Amino acid sequence: MTIGSFIPPQRTLMGPGPSDIYPQVLQALSRPTIGHLDPLFIGMMDELKQLLQYAFQTQNPFTIAVSAPGSAGMEACFVNLVEPGDTVIVCRNGVFGDRMRENVERCGGIAVMVDNAWGEPVDPALVAEALTAHPEASIVAFVHAETSTGALSDAEAIAKLARQHDCLTIVDAVTSLGGVPLLVDEWQLDAVYSGSQKCLSCVPGLSPLTFSARAIEKIQARKTPAQSWFLDQSLVLGYWSGEGKRSYHHTAPVNSLYALHEALVLLKNEGLEQAWQRHRDMHQTLRAGLEALGITFVVDEAHRLPQLNAVYIPEGVDDAAIRARLLNDYNLEIGAGLGALAGKAWRIGLMGYAARRENVALCLRALETCLK
Ligand SMILES: *Cc1c(COP(=O)(O)O)cnc(C)c1O
C-alpha cells in the first residue's frame, strides 16, 4: 500500500463544530513558521490578547488562548480553581455540564448537581436553592450555550447569584463566544473558556480563556499545586505576559495562533454586535425554512441558540441515512443528536462563517430533497 497526501473534500460544515473556516484564516495558517520567542511573534501574541479581550468584552489582563481544544480550556478552569475538598455547584442541562462534574470530581472536589431537562436552560431559582443549601460552596459552574441541546442560559443572572453567595463562576462559553452576547466584565464572570472552532470559525485546537482578578487570587492562594503541570496557569502567566519577560513554557502552536489572530481580526472588523445580529438573522431564515418543511425545534423560542439549531427528526425518517446523503450528495455536514437526543434530533450549526445565506439555502434545499 502506498500512502500519498491527504486531500480532504470541500465540505460545508453546519454541525456543532468545527464550523466552516474563513478562507483568510486558512491562508494565515500557511504563513511561514517563526520561532515562538521571536520578537515579532511576541508582538503578535500581544495583539492576540487584545483581540481576545475584545471578543470576551473584558479588561482582564489574564486573557489567553490555551494551546489545546475547548476541553482543555474547561480542564484549565477546574484544575486551577478547584482544590481538594472544595464544593462546586455544577449546573447540568446537557452533555457538557456532566463533563464539568467529572472535572470537579477528578480535582478532588465535591460536585453538587443542579439539574434541568435536556433542551431547557439552567433555572436560576434552582441555583439559588443549591447555594442556600450549600453555604460551603465556593464555585458555581455552568454552560452558557449548551451545544448538545441548543439552549442558552442566563449567565448574568447565575453569576449574580453566585456573587451574592461569595462564589466564583466557571463559565463554558465554547459555543457562545462570537455568536451571542457574552459580556465577561459587565456580568462579572470569573473563569470563562471557549473554543477556536465554533463561532470564531478558526481551526480546532485552541481554547480562549480569561480569568478575573478574583479567580487569579484564588489560584494564588492555593494550598496545593494544580495537579496538571501543563494546564497550571500560574506557570503560563509568565509565558503570555509580554514586557520582555516571556520565557519558555511549551512551544506555542505558532501557525494556529496566526489563524486565531486572523479570525479575531475578522470579528473585530465585522463588529461583535453585527456578528451577533448576523447569527440571529440567519437563524430566523433557517427556522422559517425548516418550519415550512414541518420540522420543529427542541428548545423553546425564548432560550434558543441562533448558532445551534436542535430540531426533531421527522417521524419515520432514517437519521443516519439522511445525514449520509447530505454528506455524500451535497458535501454538507449537519450534527447528529447527542446523549438523550441521539437518534431523536439533528443539530444544525450556523456558527461564524457558516452563518451565511448560501449555507442556509443549501441546507434547506438539500433537506427538502432528501426528505421527499
Ligand atoms: C465543543 C464544546 C466543548 C469542547 O470543545 P473541544 O474543542 O471539542 O474540546 C466544550 N463545551 C461546549 C459547550 C462545546 O460546544
The ligand as an SDF file (V2000), in Angstrom:
LIG
                    3D

 15 15  0  0  0  0  0  0  0  0999 V2000
  -17.3500   21.8500   21.6330 C   0  0  0  0  0  0  0  0  0  0  0  0
  -17.6210   22.1250   23.0760 C   0  0  0  0  0  0  0  0  0  0  0  0
  -16.6860   21.8280   24.0830 C   0  0  0  0  0  0  0  0  0  0  0  0
  -15.4000   21.1120   23.8070 C   0  0  0  0  0  0  0  0  0  0  0  0
  -14.5860   21.7620   22.9200 O   0  0  0  0  0  0  0  0  0  0  0  0
  -13.4760   20.9160   22.0970 P   0  0  0  0  0  0  0  0  0  0  0  0
  -12.7780   21.9470   21.3040 O   0  0  0  0  0  0  0  0  0  0  0  0
  -14.2620   19.9170   21.3060 O   0  0  0  0  0  0  0  0  0  0  0  0
  -12.6120   20.2480   23.0920 O   0  0  0  0  0  0  0  0  0  0  0  0
  -16.9890   22.1780   25.3760 C   0  0  0  0  0  0  0  0  0  0  0  0
  -18.1520   22.7840   25.6870 N   0  0  0  0  0  0  0  0  0  0  0  0
  -19.0830   23.0750   24.7590 C   0  0  0  0  0  0  0  0  0  0  0  0
  -20.3460   23.7410   25.1660 C   0  0  0  0  0  0  0  0  0  0  0  0
  -18.8390   22.7480   23.4290 C   0  0  0  0  0  0  0  0  0  0  0  0
  -19.7630   23.0230   22.4940 O   0  0  0  0  0  0  0  0  0  0  0  0
  1  2  1  0
  2  3  1  0
  2 14  2  0
  3  4  1  0
  3 10  2  0
  4  5  1  0
  5  6  1  0
  6  7  2  0
  6  8  1  0
  6  9  1  0
 10 11  1  0
 11 12  2  0
 12 13  1  0
 12 14  1  0
 14 15  1  0
M  END
$$$$
